[in-house]
Amino acid sequence: MLCIEIKATRPIIKVLKKLANWVVKKSLSMKYKFFIGVDVSKHTLDVAILESSTNSTEHLQVSNNDDGLADLYAKLNTYSGFNTDQVLFCIEPTGLYSYPLLQYLSKFNIDVWVENAVQIKRSIGLQRGKSDKVDAIRIAQYAFKNHENARLWRPVREVVNKLKHLAALRERLVNTKKMLLVPVEELKKMGDKSTAALLEKSMKKSVTGIENDIIAIEKQMKDIIDNDSQLSKLFNLVTSVVGIGFVTAVNLIIHTNEFTTLKDVRKLACYCGIAPFEYSSGISIKGRKRVHPMANKKLKTNLHMASLSGVRLDSALKAYYERKVAEGKSKLSVLNAVKNKLLARVIAVVNRGTPYVKNNYTNHLVLS
């Protein structure tokens, strides 16, 4: 028997990846026969049904509730050759308003693409006029033209959904507390201590109540994590990274759907708004690399606080920070690099399934 050993070089790997992506895209292009764009509002769903074989589009409006969704499904079944495996729904993210539709479609394992509204709008080009019907048709046409690049939505587990709403409630309470206390601190700085004392006394019960609610919510969140083996494992892995605390870990788990939708470091860094991009054109524009303002601002803030903790608590990160600042780098740009390092560590421990070990990264940080 003749055995031939082939060493996969980087160029060969890139070619194989492109080939695999092409095969996936071709299979997707053959899969879908119906492309359904949905413009979601509080009370109604405007639906555009585009049939690829005839390139014809039909519009209908149904109620945004169980009865309306049942009517929509009955309508789809009237189409010749309709099969749930050959349908792609495309919607824009609308928070709670899209929840009934997403849950209903998940029961039938129908493919759903939740696409950013800005992405759809910019892909269409210059448009005049706007209505719910027109928007639904444009979403359906976008799905038809770009379905090869579809990123399919995956339902969130119930425990993660509860954790998400508790985290959102906690954040609202923290912001409310801040809104109450900041004006008082400003009065103190301006020297009006008597008015500041009056305000503090007037809202003491409110602030105490908010603080107690925050503590109770955090306990509920911890109980949810501790009582679910998958969440508990992920949480322990993420928080093993020095600098990543409770809030940052929870938000990373929530916004990546337990690291199932975003597992690539670069893509997650871009989503968090900490990935630097080149800014240049010809010989006239030679700007420095900068992060893009389109980002998940919540995660960006969490990672900023984590980077400050990391520099304070991790000797290698501290040495890296001080060395780069001494070289003339701005403090914010160095902190941004620290954010990327922390995110890389998080992804590494999640993919590996073992906690962070400090010694594994020390040499890399010193040399980088």
C-alpha angles and dihedrals in degrees: 000000000000115000120194120193115210118196110212107224121196095260090052091048090051091051091049091050091050090049091050091049090049091052091050092049092048091051090050092049089055094044107063125068099162125050114190122192117195127194104201125209133164097268106016144038119215106205128195115192113200117190110205096206093060098020087225124143129210125191129208137163124220135174117269094241140080094281093051092047090050089052090051093051091048090051092051091052090060090068116100112254094006113169127169090225090062098051129097118191117199123193139161118243109263102162116226094003092066094046097090092050094047093048092047094050092047089062089065095039090239115168113251128189115199103196130186111258092224091054092053094045095049094046091057095055126209111000134175125210131017137218136147091256093050092046092052091051091048091051091051091049090048090053091048094051097041105030092118087070095045117142104206120223118239122205117250119237115251093245091053090048090053090047090051094054093045090050090050091049091049091052092051091052092048090051091047091052090049091051090054098045103039096068089050091053090048091053090051091052090050090053098250095126096153093060090043090053091049092053092046091053092046095053100033094109092046094051092045090050092050092049091051091048091051091052091048092049092049089052090052090050091050091049091052090051095045093049095052115068095204094049092043092053093048093046093051091048094050096044091049086076108093110248097023108113136185099280095044092048093049093048092048090052092047098046094045093044090241091321093299099114098039119033100138113096096216094048092046091048089051090049090051092049097242101106111105118225130197117256111197141115128184114312098313101064116052104154126164121259112277141178120251120248092226102092147111096280093193093059091041090056092045092052091048090057089044091053091053090051091045093053090049098045105031115069094202093051090046091052090047092049095048093046094051093046089050089053089060101263116144115255093236093052091049091049088051089055088051090053089055091049092051091048090049090052091050093051091045095054092043093051092043095044094221129102123264115275113201097211092060091068105034097090092044092053094048093051098040 
